[in-house]
Amino acid sequence: MNTIQDKVLGSWFGMAVGDAMGAAVRGLKPATIAQCFRTVDGFKDVRPFLGRGIRHFKMQGLYGWQTQMALVVCETLLQHKNIELPDAAAGFQELSRGGPETGFGVYRNPDAWFRKTVEALARRDDPARADEDVCGGAYLALAVPMALYYRGRPGVIRERCLALCPMLTRSPVEWMGAALTGFLIDRLLPLEIRPEESPAAALDGILPAAAAFCRETRTHLKTRLGDNMSEKECLALGGIFGLLEENSGREELQELAGLICRYASDFTRQPVSHAAQGYTLTLLPLAVATLLRAGKGFAPVLTSALNRGGEADRLGALTGALAGALYGFSGIPRDWRAGLVNAGEIKSRGEALFAKRRPKTLKDLYDMESGLTFKECEGKRKHTPRKPKAAARKAPPPVPASVAEETPVSKKDDPAQWRKYQKDKTKKKRDRRKNLGELFP
């Protein structure tokens, strides 16, 4: 049987594994993934497919900015024993300094609005009031270290998530999603699946519990925001989990994914055709539905999620954290554990979250991430195909002086030269008339 320590480490390590595996197929369609890799059943090497379906180089087995954000929160918790906004803001800003010229600090492949948010932290009077209204599921991974550190205390997890997320986004949907992610991980940690038991049977009751948690969190938000609270946004996630509970008899994961897309389309009033698109309303319910319906074990759950493409790094980090909390570190395939870049440091930080103290042997976070980012950047310069140079044009033949003098000057290019040209032209005409008068008196 898995111990709590094994499951805490499994959730933390599973997040990094899902992020790293998803980075290779981020932005791809399922058909493209099947054409290039057949299935995402490990850390994929994208080099053979650069320029042929995959546009950007990613180092094989290296996690991205989803895990990096969680590392900042983890470092803050281990150093200060709490989440204070100034400390967390300083941690996010630290990783934004230095780094390759083409990137954002030492963060790897972050979205543009994340860069705007972190850059605004230094100019903002109130760190808890973000400028960006983003609900793309990017900040759900922030709840993972908080759920593991404050395990067994769902109320504290919720309060910490609702305190941290407003610093990065103004969307109540994203706040609710982060708090619910922490609640789900905390609920999965003590659960055990018997060998003959299916995941759906073992997790019976998790959907109504999620819907009830959203209703309770809505009350907390109403107390905090008052008249500024959007009732519709606060009820959105609870509504989708209530809908999943009503349709829990459906065995096909694809049917549940279609249900999630229709609900998200009605809420956002935009066409959501794929459940792996960047919406909190799709990514979190899809991760839970995959945990219930994709099969038994860490590998089939994560593989099923990543083969959907889209925002695969976000979905992979989220699904890996949930599956790791259920199946533990021992449930992660051995080659996946060995193939993760920087696996030793990631594992050490997972063990530190369980022990709730930071050992002196941990590397400095900035130095660690800086080295990895520059290493990936070097691989990108080496393996990214270069665009063919345009053929050199032959220099035009020199223009004779007599012709050059008569060549008009563009008025738009140089108005002064154009006026001078017109005056010279008029003077030449006058001189020609004068010469004609002398010839024919």
C-alpha angles and dihedrals in degrees: 000000000000116000122220089253091055091050095046089052090044093055093047095044092041090057091056093045092051091047093049094046092045094050091069093057101032112139095013126124119237090250091055091048090052091048094050104032106006088220137002098244098142145354106318128214107226097188097095090054102045108130090011104080099324118075105185134048119239124182111248111256096004119130122224141215095307091067091037091060090049089050090056091053091045091052091049092051094047095047101040102023088229144050110260114173097227091052093047092046090051090051093052091047093048093063090049093065125089119352131122118333094241095052140058107264109294094324112120119229098333123174119261095245091055088058091051091050096050093044089052093054092081092051097043120103093202112038091198094065111077123197098213123076100208126160100167098124093254096124099047091094089065088075094061099078091040092052091049095045096045095035115163092026106088093169092057091046090054094048093049092049093048089050097049103040097060087063089065106030140015094215116113088200090063092046090051091046093052092048091048092049090055091047093051094049091048090050093049096050098078095039122106128196117214117223093251095042125097121226091243091056094045091049095045107144098026094107096053089043090054092049091049091048090054091053091051092047089051088061090052091050092048090054091049101041102029113182092358092069119107106224093198095054093047092052096045101088094040089053095054093049090048088052091050089052091053090051097039090120091071108104098193116089090205091061091053090048090054090049090052091050093051092049092048091048091054092048099044094034087225128108109265105187100165128045092218092064117120102274128117087218091062107031100053097043090044091053091051093045090050090051089053101041112021097079140269120306139037096271100055092044095051094040091052091052096047095048087068091070116195111101089002096159093056094042091044094051091047096045092043091053093050095044091045091053089054102040101027133221090295089059093061111095113259095235090053091053091049095043097057111105111238090012093154095059093043091052092047091054091049090053089048090054089054093048091041093224135094116238117218091235094072115109121244107270097227094047091048095049094040092057092049093047094051090047091054091045090054090052090049092055091047100047106029107105113245121233113248113257117247115253113264112254120229115248112253117249116267115270116237115250093241091054094042090057090056095046108112120235120232113249092213095051098050119358093186094053090045092056091048090050091052092049092049090048092052092048092052091052090051091050092050091053090048091052091050090053091054092050094049108032 
